[in-house]
Amino acid sequence: MSQFWSNIVHDLTPYIPGEQPKTNNLVKLNTNENPYPPSPKAIKAIQGATDEALRLYPDPNSDILKQSITDYYHLENNQVFVGNGSDEVLAHTFQALLKHDKPLLFPDISYSFYPVYCGLYGLDYKTIPLNASFEIGVDDYHQDNGGIIFPNPNAPTGIGLPLESIENLLQQNPSSVVVVDEAYIDFGGTSAVPLINTYPNLLVVQTISKSRSLAGLRVGFAMGHPDLIQGLVRVKDSFNSYPLDRLATLGAAAAMGDKAYFTDICNRVINTRAKLTLQLEALGFEVLPSQANFVFIQHPKHRAENLAQALRDNNIIVRHFKAPRIDNYLRITVGTETECEQLIQALNTIIIKA
Ligand SMILES: Cc1ncc(COP(=O)(O)O)c(C=O)c1O
């Protein structure tokens, strides 16, 4: 508390990111990073960009990166917006496209940054409960609203929504912007990007933090009708003209261009997830069907909070959310095969001992 804070700062409830430990003796399965290194082509591009040109400002439009995204998704330049992590892209989206007189709708169990942005930008919102199986029911969103946002696959559940349901939602809400946050889409979901040309109210947000192994570079992007993109650009150019530095722009463009490497590491994560799911089920866990690079699990006989602490004592960190309906669940990032073996061995010992 400080007398120097503005009123809005007094009222904020900031997002608490997962722990980034200062030591590297931990098996880190808590923030959904990719366990594999970035594409060697991305590293090379970043290294190649560390030269005297850094004295100059970067391209304010990051056109080289936009080109790599339009090539990948067969879009036009004016259908793409890029920002400093998809968190920044989402923040601008809340301010530019979702702040209206009616409440914004999102699931009760969802990315916990959404209510934080509502607090920051003064948006009214209403949460819509997931059903008992933790699925989104699109008909529940058929009500007066100022916009709709949800992750697909959802976080932290990992459960995906089929494209037909997203299309239904878009048809039921033609005068609201529908934002699909596809942070985890490349691990088995079906992207809504092909619907962009049909639905001018659809904005799809993606990141290179997860499936392209570049969380440290901070690059995210949005794709949608040029009018939506223009709204985002207006906010960006009233906030920071150069959100992406030269290294990030070139590194991200190279990663987008290296489709073979990207496909390989996504497949490795998907295969490990399948194996991990079976091993967790064999230990008695209920594992929600995941299309993401994490699993959301609970055990009928062990409290999630105690399991998280016991894993931490074994140098393994996972994520536990103290939130209604999910406080007995753990969200565990799919690591390498070796990391997942270590996890299973530790859980086996913890469960036998208890
Ligand atoms: C659902 C969802 N959206 C967006 C993000 C933000 O990703 P980034 O800012 O790294 O692009 C995350 C990060 O964990 C996420 O879980």
Ligand as a Chemical Component Dictionary entry (heavy atoms), coordinates in Angstrom:
data_LIG
# 
_chem_comp.id                   LIG 
_chem_comp.type                 NON-POLYMER 
_chem_comp.pdbx_formal_charge   0 
_chem_comp.three_letter_code    LIG 
# 
loop_
_chem_comp_atom.comp_id 
_chem_comp_atom.atom_id 
_chem_comp_atom.alt_atom_id 
_chem_comp_atom.type_symbol 
_chem_comp_atom.charge 
_chem_comp_atom.model_Cartn_x 
_chem_comp_atom.model_Cartn_y 
_chem_comp_atom.model_Cartn_z 
_chem_comp_atom.pdbx_ordinal 
LIG C1 C1 C 0 -3.924 -20.473 -21.849 1  
LIG C2 C2 C 0 -2.704 -19.640 -21.949 2  
LIG N1 N1 N 0 -2.714 -18.557 -22.717 3  
LIG C3 C3 C 0 -1.644 -17.774 -22.844 4  
LIG C4 C4 C 0 -0.467 -18.035 -22.155 5  
LIG C5 C5 C 0 0.682  -17.075 -22.274 6  
LIG O1 O1 O 0 1.736  -17.536 -23.014 7  
LIG P1 P1 P 0 2.907  -16.584 -23.468 8  
LIG O2 O2 O 0 2.715  -15.226 -22.842 9  
LIG O3 O3 O 0 4.160  -17.249 -23.010 10 
LIG O4 O4 O 0 2.827  -16.509 -24.963 11 
LIG C6 C6 C 0 -0.391 -19.160 -21.336 12 
LIG C7 C7 C 0 0.852  -19.440 -20.602 13 
LIG O5 O5 O 0 1.001  -20.313 -19.827 14 
LIG C8 C8 C 0 -1.540 -19.972 -21.226 15 
LIG O6 O6 O 0 -1.547 -21.040 -20.417 16 
# 
loop_
_chem_comp_bond.comp_id 
_chem_comp_bond.atom_id_1 
_chem_comp_bond.atom_id_2 
_chem_comp_bond.value_order 
_chem_comp_bond.pdbx_ordinal 
LIG C1 C2 SING 1  
LIG C2 N1 SING 2  
LIG C2 C8 DOUB 3  
LIG N1 C3 DOUB 4  
LIG C3 C4 SING 5  
LIG C4 C5 SING 6  
LIG C4 C6 DOUB 7  
LIG C5 O1 SING 8  
LIG O1 P1 SING 9  
LIG P1 O2 DOUB 10 
LIG P1 O3 SING 11 
LIG P1 O4 SING 12 
LIG C6 C7 SING 13 
LIG C6 C8 SING 14 
LIG C7 O5 DOUB 15 
LIG C8 O6 SING 16 
# 
